[in-house]
Amino acid sequence: METGSRRKFLGICLGGVLAGAGGGLLYTIFGYLAPRRDSNIRRAVSFPATDVPAGAAKFFEYNGKTAVLIRQKNGTVVALSAVCTHLGCIVQWQKDKEEFLCPCHGGRFSSTGLVLGGPPPKPLESIPIATANGTITVG
C-alpha cells in the first residue's frame, strides 16, 4: 500500500469516528434541552389549599412536566404548565410583579398564563383544577 493511500484511509476513518462522536453529542444535548413528551397516563395531584397562600406559587411535577399552582391575590387558584412555549425552559414566578419570567430569552407571562412580552408564541398551557373540602386537585 502506498503512503498516500494509507493517509487517505486513516483520514477517512478519523473523520468517521469524529462524525459519530459529534452526532452522539448532538443527540444527547438535544435530548436534554427538548421538553419531555406527554404520556397518555394522566394522574391527578392534590394539595391542601393552605399550601398556596395568596400571591404565592407552588411548583410541582405533573405528568412528567413541571407545573405550577398559583393563588392570585383575589383568591382565584390557577394551574399552569411551567414550561415556556418558546423553547421549553422552566418559567420563574415573580411574586412582586405577579407574573412569570422565562430566564432563557426574557419571555413574560401573566398569572393566568397569557403572553405579556418576549418571544413566546402562545400562552402557558392551562391545567384543569377542582377545589373541595380544603383540597386542590390538579388534573
C-alpha positions, 0 to 999 in steps of 0.5 A: 500500500502506498503512503498516500493511500494509507493517509487517505484511509486513516483520514477517512476513518478519523473523520468517521469516528469524529462524525459519530462522536459529534452526532452522539453529542448532538443527540444527547444535548438535544435530548436534554434541552427538548421538553419531555413528551406527554404520556397518555397516563394522566394522574391527578395531584392534590394539595391542601389549599393552605399550601398556596397562600395568596400571591404565592406559587407552588411548583410541582411535577405533573405528568412528567412536566413541571407545573405550577399552582398559583393563588392570585391575590383575589383568591382565584387558584390557577394551574399552569404548565411551567414550561415556556412555549418558546423553547421549553425552559422552566418559567420563574414566578415573580411574586412582586410583579405577579407574573412569570419570567422565562430566564432563557430569552426574557419571555413574560407571562401573566398569572393566568398564563397569557403572553405579556412580552418576549418571544413566546408564541402562545400562552402557558398551557392551562391545567384543569383544577377542582377545589373541595373540602380544603383540597386542590386537585390538579388534573 
